[in-house]
Amino acid sequence: MKTIEEQLQDVEQRLKHEQSRRMFERYQTVKLHLLGESNEDIAISIGRKESTVSTYLRLYRKSGHNSKSFSKPQWMTGK
């Protein structure tokens, strides 16, 4: 498992190159979480419900903290 610093570097790298607004928002959510922001504060920052933030974070954790597999929905990967 990657350290928080490694995860943060990975997510920041993806943010720099992400062209999809939807995925940028997901990576931004993860970045704020890794920086210690609460789900409520993240939801306010990105203009989404707290439940959406929780979903984004759950998907990131489910991907094994791997931003590459986090970027593709399960229905696209066949898993």
LINJOCOR-V281465 format. One record per pair of residues at least 24 apart in sequence whose ideal C-beta (glycine too) atoms are under 6 Angstrom apart, sorted by the first residue. I is the first residue (numbers start at 1). J is the second residue. D is the distance in whole Angstrom. If there is no record, write none. Layout:
I/J/D  I/J/D
This chain:
2/65/5  4/34/6  7/34/6  7/65/5  8/34/5  10/67/5  11/67/6  14/67/5  23/71/6  26/56/5  29/53/6  29/56/4  30/60/5  33/57/6
